[in-house]
Amino acid sequence: MRNRFGYLALVIVLVCPFASAQWVQTNGPCGGDLRALAVSGTNLYVGTWGSGVFLSTNNGTSWTAVNTGLGNCYVSALAVSDTNLFAGTYDGVFLSTDNGTTWSAVNTGLGSGGELTVSALGVSGMNLFAGMEGFLRGQYGAFLSTNNGTSWTEVNSGLPRTSIYSFAVSGTNIFAGTYGDGVFLSTNNGTSWTATGLTDTGVVALAVSDSNLFAGTSGGVFLSTNNGKSWTAVNTGLTVINVNAFAVNGTNLFAGTSGGGIFLSTNSGTNWTAANIGLTNTTVSALATSGTNLFAGTYGSGVFLSTSNGSSWIPVNIGLTNSYVSALAVSGSNIYAGTSGGGVFLSTYYGSNWTAVNAGLTAPYVNALAVSSNGASGTNLFAGTSLGVFLSTNNGASWNSASTGLTSTIISSLAVASNGAGGTIILAGTNGGVFISTNNGTSWTPINTGLTSPYVNALAVYINGTGGTNLSAGTNGGVFLSTNGGITWNAVNAGLTNADVRSLAVSPVGGGTGGTNIFAGTSGGVFLSTNNGTSWGAVNTGLTDTSVVALSVWGSSLFSGTDGSGVFRRLLSEMITGAEDNNNQIPTRFALEQNYPNPFNPTTTIRYGLPAKLQITLIVYNSLGQQVAMLASGEQDAGFHEVRFNADRLASGMYFYRLTAGEFVQTRKLALVR
């Protein structure tokens, strides 16, 4: 359940912040993985990967979730035809005739067996086309409906067995962009298709402007002026050539890219200029225009609006609660949230509102946050990212790199401890173990003896109840404990039924004199230990998203950052009295979890759950659909399983991993960043 606090709810929060006897979701931070944008009159719609469809009637100033009846919240495509709104999802096509207020499935004839991953939608007059992402779940090609989705007919004559990522319409010509076979043309409403001159490439985006047809690929932009018979690369000035989306506004052509933001061409692609001022996330997955307004959907930071043809951008995300929160930290009255793709956000009161604080933070994938005193009556805020450690001395207003000596620069955790002489030490968990800095991040040294699992996702420092200091490390192989400042480590995992530990938090008992409560956030929820890790129990009541990647104690509550549902909070007193039963040892349904860490270099862990004993395969593919690794194959027992993927021989880029277990097939993306 997603809470959007109005005025009355805000008053209740101020008087009694946490009245529910379970986990409660906070209002953000906003953002997330946006896959689609659509405009219908004064309505603007966004499709998200994990939180369904949102509607704005005021140019993005505020948003409302519109998901009643939408059976799947993983939305890849949106299309508008007259008063009908269509959503392409992980489970087929859904139709709304009332601006998204209600939805109904319209999938008759659209594939079989529920394998209905719709990756593209296109409208041509009264014809609706659906492109299937067969690479994900086995159903390929194009389907046509002439009755608003009531029924579908397969229209694949001339098409190879390929996924379709994009459609474009120019008069009676229908163009389809495919996964690795280029662009195909149909002049008879999909009855037959022919290959154009652009072949052997993946086409993610298509756009038509007058007589010009543009194709966006991982190799840049291509232009055809003769309906696809021939193509020319038009990339001058396009410094990042991985193109995800197009938008046309008069003579202006906009291209959204992965990592380079938005580029503008005013001369049909002959040359391009960057148009990114104010765009704090440069991975742009969707673009749309409405009059003089241009909207950009990003991976991790929500929607941005430009009213000046891309000259400047502002975020427009109020109510758009779809975020990947990977780190939390508290400093005085401030709580910070690190996100996967959107950088750092700041809230000054219990998560009621959030503000991005990212100036100088060149790596938007923030896996860890930590706060320490700087010795001058101020505080240091550290951010662990996919490109090392960054330091802010002004509450996130500006950042600088602090990574000298870090041989592993993908930082997954940070912690602060006293050095025993009035100063502090900073600890960093990486994909190569633990590092220590005694000079506020100026330099780092490794400390890893006994740490048999070097993939350190979380760190915690706390008083052990006998006057000493303990250091705990959460890894892909459970929790490790050091009682001597990291010189040696030992595993402490009794009762920890999920060993994929992604976050740790501590809460002193009796003012710090009676021991410490230790919380571990895992891919299967939150666990509590009241005896320094000797034993653990689950505490998950009300936690609807149990993929917990961040934990932080603030006052009398524990905050939990999740992989897709923002931040939850719960009173400490509810959990300390007794851990809940854990019933997650054998999953009740199939599960393929997001790899962790992600992005990664060069290794990452993939976890999946099987409700029964089955023959399975787990395969990694590159962006062209070519197999690059077989991670698991054969019969496996019911339960959760983990495999580690080593990509040391592969190039940077986006890859896919697919689990096949009986009739179940699911695929996720993973990013290798070197």
C-alpha positions as CSV (number, residue, x, y, z in Angstrom):
1,M,0.0,0.0,0.0
2,R,1.3,3.4,-1.0
3,N,0.7,6.3,1.4
4,R,0.4,9.8,0.0
5,F,0.0,12.2,3.0
6,G,-2.5,15.0,2.7
7,Y,-3.0,17.8,5.1
8,L,-4.9,15.8,7.7
9,A,-2.5,12.9,7.5
10,L,0.4,15.4,8.0
11,V,-1.2,16.7,11.2
12,I,-1.5,13.2,12.5
13,V,2.1,12.5,11.7
14,L,3.2,15.6,13.6
15,V,1.2,14.7,16.7
16,C,1.9,11.0,16.7
17,P,4.4,10.0,14.0
18,F,4.1,6.2,14.3
19,A,0.8,4.9,15.5
20,S,0.6,1.6,13.6
21,A,1.9,-1.6,15.2
22,Q,3.8,-2.7,12.1
23,W,5.9,-1.3,9.3
24,V,4.5,1.9,7.6
25,Q,5.6,3.3,4.2
26,T,6.8,6.9,4.1
27,N,6.1,9.4,1.4
28,G,9.1,8.8,-0.9
29,P,11.7,9.7,-1.8
30,C,10.3,10.0,-5.3
31,G,11.7,8.8,-8.6
32,G,12.3,5.3,-9.9
33,D,12.6,3.4,-13.1
34,L,10.3,5.0,-15.6
35,R,9.7,3.1,-18.9
36,A,6.9,5.0,-20.7
37,L,5.3,8.4,-21.1
38,A,2.0,9.3,-22.8
39,V,-0.1,12.4,-23.3
40,S,-3.8,12.6,-23.7
41,G,-5.3,16.1,-23.8
42,T,-4.3,17.7,-20.5
43,N,-3.4,14.3,-18.9
44,L,0.2,13.1,-18.6
45,Y,0.8,9.4,-17.8
46,V,3.9,7.6,-16.8
47,G,4.5,3.9,-16.7
48,T,6.9,2.6,-14.1
49,W,8.7,-0.7,-13.7
50,G,7.3,-1.9,-10.4
51,S,4.7,0.7,-9.4
52,G,2.3,0.8,-12.3
53,V,0.8,3.9,-13.9
54,F,0.7,7.5,-12.5
55,L,-1.4,10.4,-13.7
56,S,-0.7,14.1,-13.6
57,T,-3.3,16.7,-14.7
58,N,-1.1,19.7,-14.0
59,N,2.0,19.2,-16.1
60,G,3.7,17.0,-13.6
61,T,3.3,19.3,-10.6
62,S,1.7,16.3,-8.7
63,W,0.9,12.7,-9.5
64,T,-1.6,10.1,-8.5
65,A,-1.3,6.4,-8.8
66,V,-4.0,5.0,-11.2
67,N,-3.7,1.2,-10.9
68,T,-7.1,-0.3,-9.9
69,G,-7.5,-3.5,-11.9
70,L,-4.0,-3.2,-13.4
71,G,-3.0,-6.8,-12.7
72,N,0.8,-6.1,-13.2
73,C,2.7,-3.0,-12.1
74,Y,5.6,-3.6,-14.4
75,V,4.6,-1.2,-17.2
76,S,6.9,-1.1,-20.3
77,A,4.7,0.8,-22.8
78,L,1.7,3.2,-22.9
79,A,-0.5,4.3,-25.9
80,V,-3.5,6.5,-26.4
81,S,-6.2,6.0,-29.0
82,D,-9.1,8.5,-28.8
83,T,-10.4,8.1,-25.2
84,N,-8.7,4.7,-24.6
85,L,-5.5,4.4,-22.7
86,F,-3.5,1.2,-23.1
87,A,-0.7,-0.2,-20.9
88,G,1.7,-2.8,-22.0
89,T,2.9,-4.8,-19.0
90,Y,4.7,-8.0,-17.9
91,D,1.3,-9.8,-18.1
92,G,-0.1,-8.4,-21.4
93,V,-2.2,-5.4,-22.4
94,F,-4.6,-3.5,-20.1
95,L,-7.2,-1.0,-21.2
96,S,-8.6,2.0,-19.3
97,T,-11.5,4.0,-20.7
98,D,-11.6,6.4,-17.7
99,N,-8.2,8.1,-17.6
100,G,-6.6,5.2,-15.7
101,T,-9.2,5.1,-12.9
102,T,-9.9,1.5,-13.7
103,W,-8.2,-1.1,-15.9
104,S,-9.2,-4.4,-17.5
105,A,-7.0,-7.0,-19.2
106,V,-7.5,-7.2,-23.0
107,N,-5.4,-10.2,-24.0
108,T,-7.6,-12.6,-25.9
109,G,-5.4,-14.1,-28.7
110,L,-2.3,-12.3,-27.4
111,G,0.1,-15.3,-27.0
112,S,-0.5,-18.2,-24.7
113,G,0.2,-19.6,-21.3
114,G,0.5,-16.2,-19.6
115,E,3.8,-15.4,-21.3
116,L,2.8,-11.9,-22.3
117,T,5.6,-9.4,-21.8
118,V,4.5,-6.4,-23.9
119,S,7.5,-4.2,-24.7
120,A,6.0,-1.8,-27.3
121,L,2.6,-0.4,-28.3
122,G,1.7,1.5,-31.5
123,V,-1.5,3.1,-32.8
124,S,-2.4,3.6,-36.5
125,G,-5.9,4.8,-36.9
126,M,-8.2,2.2,-35.4
127,N,-5.4,-0.4,-35.3
128,L,-3.4,-1.2,-32.2
129,F,-0.1,-3.0,-32.4
130,A,1.6,-4.8,-29.5
131,G,5.2,-5.8,-29.7
132,M,6.2,-8.8,-27.5
133,E,9.6,-9.1,-25.7
134,G,10.1,-12.7,-26.4
135,F,13.6,-12.5,-25.0
136,L,12.1,-12.2,-21.6
137,R,9.3,-14.7,-21.5
138,G,9.2,-16.7,-24.8
139,Q,6.4,-14.9,-26.8
140,Y,7.8,-13.1,-29.9
141,G,6.7,-10.7,-32.6
142,A,3.8,-8.4,-33.4
143,F,0.1,-8.7,-32.7
144,L,-2.7,-6.6,-34.1
145,S,-6.1,-5.6,-32.6
146,T,-8.7,-3.7,-34.6
147,N,-11.2,-3.6,-31.7
148,N,-9.4,-1.8,-28.9
149,G,-7.8,-5.0,-27.6
150,T,-10.9,-7.1,-27.3
151,S,-9.1,-9.6,-29.5
152,W,-5.7,-10.0,-31.1
153,T,-4.2,-11.6,-34.2
154,E,-0.6,-12.5,-34.7
155,V,0.9,-10.5,-37.6
156,N,4.4,-11.9,-38.0
157,S,4.7,-12.8,-41.6
158,G,8.2,-11.7,-42.7
159,L,9.4,-10.9,-39.2
160,P,12.2,-13.0,-37.7
161,R,11.7,-14.6,-34.3
162,T,12.6,-11.5,-32.4
163,S,11.5,-9.1,-29.7
164,I,9.9,-5.8,-30.8
165,Y,11.0,-2.7,-28.8
166,S,9.4,0.2,-30.8
167,F,6.8,1.2,-33.3
168,A,6.3,4.3,-35.5
169,V,3.6,5.2,-37.9
170,S,4.0,7.4,-41.1
171,G,0.8,7.5,-43.2
172,T,0.1,3.9,-44.2
173,N,3.5,2.7,-43.2
174,I,4.1,0.9,-39.9
175,F,7.7,0.5,-38.7
176,A,8.8,-1.9,-36.1
177,G,12.1,-1.7,-34.3
178,T,13.5,-5.1,-33.2
179,Y,15.9,-6.5,-30.6
180,G,18.8,-7.3,-32.9
181,D,17.4,-7.4,-36.5
182,G,16.9,-3.7,-37.3
183,V,13.8,-2.1,-38.6
184,F,10.9,-3.8,-40.5
185,L,8.2,-2.1,-42.6
186,S,4.6,-3.1,-43.2
187,T,2.4,-1.3,-45.7
188,N,-0.7,-3.4,-45.0
189,N,-1.4,-3.1,-41.3
190,G,1.0,-5.8,-40.3
191,T,-0.3,-8.5,-42.7
192,S,3.3,-8.8,-43.9
193,W,6.6,-7.2,-43.1
194,T,9.8,-6.6,-45.0
195,A,13.3,-5.8,-43.7
196,T,14.6,-2.3,-44.4
197,G,18.1,-1.3,-45.0
198,L,18.9,-1.1,-41.3
199,T,19.7,-4.7,-40.2
200,D,21.7,-6.5,-37.5
201,T,21.1,-3.9,-34.8
202,G,18.8,-3.4,-31.9
203,V,16.4,-0.6,-32.3
204,V,15.0,0.7,-29.1
205,A,13.3,3.9,-30.4
206,L,11.7,5.1,-33.6
207,A,10.4,8.6,-34.5
208,V,8.8,10.2,-37.6
209,S,9.2,13.9,-38.4
210,D,7.7,14.9,-41.8
211,S,9.4,12.6,-44.3
212,N,12.2,11.6,-42.0
213,L,12.4,8.4,-40.1
214,F,14.8,8.1,-37.1
215,A,16.0,5.0,-35.4
216,G,17.6,5.0,-32.0
217,T,20.1,2.2,-31.3
218,S,23.1,1.4,-29.0
219,G,25.2,2.7,-31.8
220,G,23.5,6.1,-32.1
221,V,20.9,7.6,-34.4
222,F,20.2,6.6,-38.0
223,L,18.1,8.6,-40.5
224,S,16.1,7.4,-43.5
225,T,14.4,9.7,-45.9
226,N,12.9,7.0,-48.1
227,N,10.8,4.9,-45.7
228,G,13.7,2.7,-44.6
229,K,15.2,1.7,-48.0
230,S,18.5,3.3,-46.9
231,W,19.9,4.7,-43.7
232,T,22.6,7.2,-42.7
233,A,24.2,7.6,-39.3
234,V,23.6,11.1,-37.9
235,N,25.6,11.4,-34.7
236,T,27.7,14.5,-34.9
237,G,27.8,16.0,-31.5
238,L,26.1,13.0,-29.9
239,T,28.7,12.2,-27.3
240,V,26.8,9.3,-25.9
241,I,25.4,7.0,-28.6
242,N,23.2,4.6,-26.5
243,V,19.8,6.1,-27.5
244,N,16.7,5.0,-25.6
245,A,13.9,7.5,-26.6
246,F,12.9,10.2,-29.1
247,A,10.5,13.2,-29.0
248,V,9.6,15.5,-31.9
249,N,8.4,19.1,-31.2
250,G,8.1,21.0,-34.4
251,T,11.5,21.2,-36.0
252,N,13.2,20.0,-32.8
253,L,14.2,16.4,-32.4
254,F,15.2,15.2,-28.9
255,A,17.1,12.0,-28.1
256,G,17.3,10.5,-24.6
257,T,20.4,8.5,-23.9
258,S,21.9,6.2,-21.3
259,G,24.4,8.2,-19.3
260,G,24.5,11.3,-21.5
261,G,21.1,12.8,-20.8
262,I,19.2,14.6,-23.6
263,F,20.5,15.9,-26.9
264,L,18.7,18.3,-29.3
265,S,18.9,18.5,-33.1
266,T,17.2,21.3,-35.0
267,N,18.4,20.1,-38.4
268,S,17.1,16.5,-38.7
269,G,20.0,15.0,-36.9
270,T,22.8,16.6,-38.9
271,N,24.3,17.7,-35.6
272,W,23.4,17.5,-31.9
273,T,23.9,19.6,-28.8
274,A,23.5,18.5,-25.1
275,A,20.4,19.9,-23.4
276,N,20.8,18.8,-19.8
277,I,20.9,21.9,-17.5
278,G,19.0,20.9,-14.3
279,L,18.7,17.2,-15.4
280,T,20.3,15.5,-12.4
281,N,19.9,12.0,-13.9
282,T,21.4,11.4,-17.3
283,T,19.8,8.0,-18.0
284,V,16.7,9.0,-19.9
285,S,14.3,6.2,-20.8
286,A,11.3,8.0,-22.1
287,L,10.4,11.4,-23.7
288,A,7.0,13.1,-24.5
289,T,5.7,16.5,-25.6
290,S,2.6,18.3,-24.7
291,G,2.3,21.7,-26.3
292,T,5.4,23.6,-25.3
293,N,6.2,21.3,-22.5
294,L,8.8,18.5,-22.9
295,F,8.9,15.7,-20.3
296,A,11.7,13.3,-19.6
297,G,11.4,10.0,-17.7
298,T,14.6,8.8,-16.1
299,Y,16.0,5.6,-14.5
300,G,16.0,6.4,-10.8
301,S,15.0,10.1,-10.5
302,G,11.4,10.3,-11.9
303,V,10.2,12.9,-14.3
304,F,11.7,16.2,-15.4
305,L,10.0,19.1,-17.2
306,S,11.3,21.6,-19.7
307,T,9.3,24.6,-20.9
308,S,12.2,25.9,-22.9
309,N,13.0,23.2,-25.6
310,G,15.4,21.5,-23.3
311,S,17.4,24.6,-22.3
312,S,16.7,23.8,-18.6
313,W,14.9,21.2,-16.6
314,I,13.1,20.9,-13.3
315,P,12.0,17.7,-11.4
316,V,8.2,17.2,-11.2
317,N,7.8,14.2,-8.9
318,I,5.4,15.0,-6.0
319,G,3.4,11.8,-5.4
320,L,5.5,9.7,-7.8
321,T,6.5,7.2,-5.2
322,N,8.6,4.6,-7.1
323,S,12.1,4.6,-5.8
324,Y,15.1,2.3,-5.3
325,V,16.4,3.4,-1.9
326,S,19.8,1.7,-1.2
327,A,21.2,3.7,1.8
328,L,19.9,5.6,4.8
329,A,21.7,7.8,7.3
330,V,20.7,10.3,10.1
331,S,22.4,13.5,11.2
332,G,20.6,15.5,13.8
333,S,17.2,16.4,12.4
334,N,18.2,15.3,8.9
335,I,17.7,11.9,7.3
336,Y,19.5,11.1,4.1
337,A,18.4,8.5,1.5
338,G,20.8,7.2,-1.2
339,T,19.1,5.9,-4.3
340,S,20.1,3.6,-7.2
341,G,20.3,6.1,-10.0
342,G,19.0,9.3,-8.4
343,G,21.8,10.2,-6.0
344,V,21.2,11.4,-2.5
345,F,17.9,12.9,-1.1
346,L,17.4,14.8,2.2
347,S,14.4,14.9,4.5
348,T,14.1,17.1,7.5
349,Y,11.1,15.6,9.1
350,Y,10.3,11.8,9.2
351,G,10.2,11.4,5.4
352,S,7.3,13.7,4.8
353,N,9.2,15.4,2.1
354,W,12.5,14.9,0.3
355,T,15.0,17.1,-1.7
356,A,17.8,15.9,-4.0
357,V,21.3,17.0,-2.8
358,N,23.7,16.0,-5.5
359,A,26.0,18.8,-6.6
360,G,29.4,17.3,-7.4
361,L,28.2,13.8,-6.8
362,T,29.2,12.4,-10.2
363,A,28.0,8.8,-9.5
364,P,24.2,8.7,-9.0
365,Y,24.2,5.0,-7.8
366,V,24.6,5.5,-4.0
367,N,24.9,2.2,-2.1
368,A,25.9,3.5,1.3
369,L,25.8,6.6,3.5
370,A,27.6,7.5,6.8
371,V,27.9,10.5,9.1
372,S,30.8,11.5,11.4
373,S,32.1,14.5,13.3
374,N,34.7,16.5,11.4
375,G,36.4,17.6,14.6
376,A,35.4,21.3,14.0
377,S,31.9,21.3,15.4
378,G,30.6,20.1,12.0
379,T,29.7,16.9,10.4
380,N,31.1,14.9,7.5
381,L,28.6,13.0,5.2
382,F,30.1,10.1,3.2
383,A,28.5,8.5,0.2
384,G,29.6,5.1,-1.1
385,T,28.9,4.8,-4.8
386,S,29.7,2.7,-7.9
387,L,32.7,5.0,-8.4
388,G,34.2,5.1,-4.9
389,V,33.6,7.3,-1.8
390,F,32.4,10.9,-1.9
391,L,32.5,13.4,1.0
392,S,30.2,16.4,1.8
393,T,30.9,18.7,4.7
394,N,27.8,20.8,4.2
395,N,24.8,18.4,4.5
396,G,25.0,17.3,0.9
397,A,25.0,20.8,-0.7
398,S,28.3,19.8,-2.5
399,W,30.5,16.7,-2.8
400,N,34.1,15.8,-3.5
401,S,35.8,12.4,-4.2
402,A,37.6,10.7,-1.3
403,S,38.8,7.4,-2.7
404,T,42.6,7.3,-2.6
405,G,43.9,3.8,-1.7
406,L,40.6,2.0,-2.5
407,T,41.5,-0.8,-4.8
408,S,37.8,-1.8,-5.0
409,T,35.8,1.2,-6.0
410,I,32.2,-0.2,-5.9
411,I,31.3,0.8,-2.3
412,S,28.4,-1.1,-0.8
413,S,28.6,0.0,2.8
414,L,30.1,2.6,5.2
415,A,30.4,2.9,9.0
416,V,32.0,5.2,11.5
417,A,33.8,4.3,14.8
418,S,35.8,6.0,17.5
419,N,39.6,5.6,17.3
420,G,39.8,5.7,21.1
421,A,41.6,9.0,21.1
422,G,38.8,11.5,20.4
423,G,38.9,11.0,16.7
424,T,37.0,8.8,14.2
425,I,37.7,6.0,11.7
426,I,35.7,5.4,8.6
427,L,35.1,1.8,7.3
428,A,34.1,0.9,3.8
429,G,32.7,-2.4,2.6
430,T,33.4,-3.2,-1.0
431,N,33.3,-6.1,-3.4
432,G,36.8,-6.7,-2.3
433,G,36.4,-6.7,1.5
434,V,36.6,-4.0,4.1
435,F,38.8,-0.9,4.0
436,I,39.6,1.5,6.8
437,S,40.5,5.2,6.8
438,T,41.8,7.1,9.8
439,N,41.9,10.5,8.1
440,N,38.3,11.2,6.9
441,G,38.7,9.4,3.6
442,T,42.0,10.9,2.5
443,S,43.5,7.4,2.3
444,W,42.3,3.8,2.8
445,T,43.8,0.4,3.9
446,P,42.3,-3.1,3.6
447,I,41.4,-5.3,6.8
448,N,40.0,-8.7,5.8
449,T,41.5,-11.6,7.8
450,G,38.8,-14.3,8.3
451,L,36.3,-12.6,6.1
452,T,35.5,-15.5,3.9
453,S,32.9,-13.7,1.9
454,P,34.5,-10.6,0.5
455,Y,31.3,-9.0,-0.9
456,V,30.6,-6.7,2.0
457,N,27.2,-5.1,1.7
458,A,26.8,-3.6,5.2
459,L,28.8,-2.5,8.2
460,A,27.9,-1.6,11.8
461,V,29.9,-0.5,14.8
462,Y,28.4,-0.8,18.3
463,I,29.2,-1.3,22.1
464,N,29.1,-5.0,23.0
465,G,27.7,-4.5,26.5
466,T,31.0,-5.3,28.3
467,G,32.8,-2.1,27.5
468,G,34.2,-3.2,24.2
469,T,33.4,-2.4,20.6
470,N,32.1,-4.8,18.0
471,L,32.2,-4.5,14.2
472,S,29.7,-6.4,12.2
473,A,29.9,-7.0,8.4
474,G,26.8,-8.0,6.4
475,T,27.8,-10.1,3.3
476,N,26.3,-12.3,0.7
477,G,27.3,-15.1,3.0
478,G,25.7,-13.8,6.2
479,V,27.0,-11.7,9.1
480,F,30.6,-11.6,10.3
481,L,31.8,-10.2,13.6
482,S,35.0,-8.6,14.7
483,T,35.8,-7.7,18.3
484,N,39.3,-6.3,17.5
485,G,38.7,-3.5,15.0
486,G,38.6,-5.7,11.9
487,I,41.9,-7.5,12.5
488,T,40.0,-10.8,12.5
489,W,36.4,-11.9,11.6
490,N,34.1,-14.8,12.5
491,A,30.7,-15.8,11.1
492,V,27.6,-15.3,13.4
493,N,24.5,-16.6,11.5
494,A,22.3,-18.8,13.8
495,G,18.7,-18.3,12.9
496,L,19.5,-16.0,10.0
497,T,17.5,-17.9,7.4
498,N,18.3,-15.4,4.7
499,A,22.1,-15.0,4.3
500,D,21.9,-12.3,1.7
501,V,22.5,-9.5,4.1
502,R,22.3,-6.1,2.5
503,S,22.1,-3.7,5.4
504,L,22.7,-3.4,9.2
505,A,21.5,-1.0,11.9
506,V,22.1,-1.0,15.7
507,S,20.0,0.3,18.6
508,P,21.5,0.5,22.1
509,V,19.6,-1.0,25.0
510,G,19.2,1.0,28.2
511,G,21.1,4.0,27.0
512,G,24.0,2.0,25.7
513,T,24.7,0.1,29.0
514,G,22.6,-3.0,28.5
515,G,23.8,-4.3,25.1
516,T,22.8,-3.7,21.6
517,N,19.9,-4.7,19.3
518,I,21.3,-5.5,15.8
519,F,19.0,-5.4,12.7
520,A,19.9,-7.1,9.4
521,G,18.1,-6.2,6.2
522,T,18.1,-9.0,3.7
523,S,16.5,-9.9,0.4
524,G,13.9,-11.7,2.6
525,G,13.1,-9.0,5.1
526,V,14.5,-7.7,8.4
527,F,16.1,-9.9,11.2
528,L,16.9,-8.9,14.8
529,S,19.6,-10.1,17.1
530,T,19.7,-9.0,20.8
531,N,22.9,-11.0,21.6
532,N,25.6,-9.7,19.3
533,G,24.6,-12.0,16.4
534,T,24.6,-15.2,18.4
535,S,21.0,-15.8,17.2
536,W,18.5,-14.0,14.9
537,G,14.7,-13.8,14.3
538,A,12.6,-12.2,11.6
539,V,10.6,-8.9,12.3
540,N,8.6,-8.3,9.1
541,T,4.9,-7.7,9.9
542,G,3.5,-5.1,7.5
543,L,6.7,-5.0,5.4
544,T,5.1,-5.4,2.0
545,D,8.4,-5.1,0.2
546,T,10.9,-7.5,1.8
547,S,13.8,-6.7,-0.4
548,V,15.5,-4.4,2.2
549,V,18.7,-2.7,1.1
550,A,19.0,0.0,3.8
551,L,18.3,0.4,7.5
552,S,18.7,3.3,9.9
553,V,17.6,4.0,13.5
554,W,16.1,7.5,14.1
555,G,14.7,8.3,17.5
556,S,12.3,5.5,18.6
557,S,11.9,4.1,15.1
558,L,13.7,1.9,12.5
559,F,13.6,3.1,8.9
560,S,13.9,0.5,6.1
561,G,14.9,1.4,2.5
562,T,13.5,-1.0,-0.1
563,D,14.3,-2.0,-3.6
564,G,11.3,-0.4,-5.3
565,S,8.8,0.8,-2.7
566,G,10.7,3.7,-1.0
567,V,11.1,3.9,2.7
568,F,9.2,2.1,5.5
569,R,9.3,2.8,9.3
570,R,8.5,0.9,12.5
571,L,8.7,1.5,16.2
572,L,11.7,-0.2,17.8
573,S,9.6,-1.2,20.8
574,E,7.3,-3.4,18.6
575,M,10.3,-5.5,17.5
576,I,12.4,-5.8,20.6
577,T,9.8,-7.6,22.6
578,G,10.1,-10.7,20.4
579,A,11.1,-11.6,16.9
580,E,8.3,-12.9,14.6
581,D,8.2,-16.4,13.2
582,N,10.0,-16.8,9.9
583,N,8.0,-18.7,7.3
584,N,10.1,-17.9,4.3
585,Q,12.5,-20.8,4.1
586,I,10.5,-22.4,1.3
587,P,9.0,-19.8,-1.0
588,T,5.3,-20.1,-1.9
589,R,5.9,-18.9,-5.4
590,F,8.8,-18.4,-7.9
591,A,11.1,-15.5,-7.3
592,L,14.0,-14.1,-9.3
593,E,15.6,-11.3,-7.3
594,Q,17.6,-8.3,-8.5
595,N,21.3,-9.1,-8.5
596,Y,23.4,-7.4,-5.8
597,P,25.3,-5.3,-6.0
598,N,24.1,-3.6,-9.2
599,P,25.9,-2.0,-10.9
600,F,28.8,-4.4,-10.3
601,N,32.5,-4.9,-11.2
602,P,33.3,-7.7,-11.9
603,T,31.2,-10.0,-9.7
604,T,27.6,-10.0,-8.4
605,T,25.2,-12.4,-6.7
606,I,21.9,-13.6,-8.1
607,R,19.3,-15.1,-5.8
608,Y,16.2,-17.0,-6.8
609,G,13.4,-19.0,-5.1
610,L,11.8,-22.3,-6.2
611,P,8.5,-23.5,-4.6
612,A,9.1,-27.1,-5.7
613,K,11.9,-29.3,-7.0
614,L,12.4,-28.5,-10.7
615,Q,14.7,-28.6,-13.7
616,I,16.1,-25.0,-14.0
617,T,18.5,-23.0,-16.1
618,L,20.0,-19.6,-15.2
619,I,21.6,-17.9,-18.2
620,V,23.2,-14.5,-18.8
621,Y,22.8,-12.8,-22.2
622,N,24.3,-9.7,-23.7
623,S,22.3,-6.9,-25.3
624,L,22.1,-8.7,-28.6
625,G,20.6,-11.8,-27.0
626,Q,23.7,-13.9,-27.2
627,Q,24.5,-16.2,-24.3
628,V,27.6,-15.2,-22.3
629,A,27.3,-17.4,-19.3
630,M,25.4,-20.5,-18.0
631,L,25.2,-19.9,-14.2
632,A,23.0,-22.9,-13.2
633,S,21.6,-26.0,-15.0
634,G,19.9,-29.1,-13.8
635,E,17.4,-30.2,-11.1
636,Q,17.3,-28.2,-7.9
637,D,15.4,-28.5,-4.6
638,A,12.7,-26.2,-3.4
639,G,14.0,-23.2,-1.5
640,F,16.2,-20.2,-2.1
641,H,19.4,-20.5,-4.2
642,E,22.3,-18.2,-4.9
643,V,24.9,-18.1,-7.6
644,R,27.8,-15.7,-8.2
645,F,28.4,-14.2,-11.6
646,N,32.0,-13.2,-12.5
647,A,32.1,-10.9,-15.6
648,D,35.8,-10.2,-15.5
649,R,36.1,-11.0,-19.3
650,L,33.1,-9.0,-20.4
651,A,32.9,-5.4,-21.5
652,S,30.9,-2.7,-19.6
653,G,27.3,-2.5,-20.5
654,M,23.8,-3.8,-19.9
655,Y,23.2,-7.6,-19.6
656,F,20.2,-9.8,-18.9
657,Y,19.9,-12.9,-16.7
658,R,17.0,-15.3,-17.3
659,L,15.7,-18.0,-15.0
660,T,13.7,-20.9,-16.5
661,A,12.1,-23.3,-14.0
662,G,9.5,-25.6,-15.5
663,E,7.0,-23.3,-17.2
664,F,8.2,-20.3,-15.2
665,V,10.5,-17.8,-17.2
666,Q,11.6,-14.4,-15.9
667,T,14.4,-12.1,-16.9
668,R,16.1,-9.1,-15.1
669,K,18.7,-6.6,-16.2
670,L,22.2,-6.1,-14.6
671,A,24.8,-3.5,-15.3
672,L,28.5,-4.1,-15.5
673,V,30.4,-0.8,-14.8
674,R,34.2,-0.7,-15.1
